Amino acid sequence: RLSPFTRAAAVTIPRQAAQLITEAGGKVVSIRDVTGAVKNSNGIDIANLMKHSAENRGIKGFDGGDAVDPISLLTEECDVLIPAALGGVINK
């Protein structure tokens, strides 16, 4: 069983990673993009999130979790953090 993952961005390659994680039985518990961030400790429905993101040009307003401060995701407890963000976001 795969453990909870925290994702730092939702673009093409990270989206594929999120899909593969959920297909393998893991759960993505938080995710962010340039428009905002969402967290759901029960796991985010990646297919619904990607549909919402495509229709709304971002994940802001997605109702499959709680809106959270995007910066806080970098300090969330998780087993795996995938920092798939633009350069300069992680600098410490």
C-alpha positions in Angstrom: 0.0 0.0 0.0 1.4 3.4 -1.0 1.4 6.1 1.6 0.0 9.7 1.3 1.7 12.0 -1.1 1.9 15.7 -1.1 2.2 17.3 -4.5 3.5 20.7 -5.1 2.2 21.5 -8.6 -0.4 20.2 -11.1 0.9 20.5 -14.6 1.6 17.9 -17.4 4.3 15.7 -15.9 3.1 16.1 -12.3 -0.4 15.3 -13.4 0.8 12.1 -14.9 2.6 11.3 -11.6 -0.5 12.0 -9.6 -2.5 9.7 -11.9 0.1 6.9 -11.6 0.2 7.2 -7.8 -3.6 6.8 -7.5 -3.7 4.0 -10.1 -1.1 2.2 -8.0 -3.3 2.5 -4.9 -1.6 5.5 -3.3 -3.3 8.7 -2.4 -2.5 12.2 -3.1 -3.5 14.3 -0.1 -2.6 17.8 -1.2 -1.8 19.5 -4.4 -1.2 23.0 -5.7 -0.9 25.1 -8.8 -0.5 28.8 -9.6 -4.2 29.4 -8.7 -4.3 27.8 -5.2 -3.9 24.7 -3.2 -6.2 21.9 -1.9 -5.8 19.3 0.8 -7.9 16.2 1.6 -6.5 13.7 4.1 -8.8 11.0 2.6 -7.2 11.5 -0.8 -7.9 13.8 -3.7 -9.9 12.5 -6.6 -7.3 13.3 -9.3 -9.6 12.7 -12.3 -12.1 15.2 -10.9 -9.4 17.6 -10.0 -7.9 17.5 -13.5 -11.4 18.0 -15.0 -12.0 21.0 -12.7 -8.5 22.4 -13.5 -9.1 22.1 -17.3 -12.6 23.8 -17.1 -11.5 26.5 -14.7 -7.9 27.1 -15.7 -6.6 26.0 -12.3 -7.5 24.1 -9.2 -8.9 27.2 -7.3 -12.5 26.5 -6.3 -12.1 22.7 -6.5 -14.6 21.2 -4.0 -12.9 17.9 -3.4 -10.9 19.2 -0.4 -10.2 22.2 1.7 -8.5 25.2 0.3 -5.2 25.8 2.1 -2.2 28.1 2.0 0.0 26.9 -1.0 3.2 27.6 0.9 2.1 25.4 3.8 2.2 22.3 1.6 5.9 22.4 1.6 5.9 21.7 5.4 3.0 19.2 5.5 3.7 15.8 7.0 3.8 13.2 4.2 5.8 10.2 3.2 6.7 11.6 -0.2 6.9 15.2 -1.4 7.1 15.8 -5.1 8.4 19.3 -5.6 7.3 19.7 -9.2 7.3 23.5 -9.1 8.9 26.3 -11.1 12.5 27.0 -10.3 13.2 29.2 -7.2 10.2 28.0 -5.2 12.3 25.7 -3.0 15.4 27.5 -1.9 16.3 26.2 1.6 
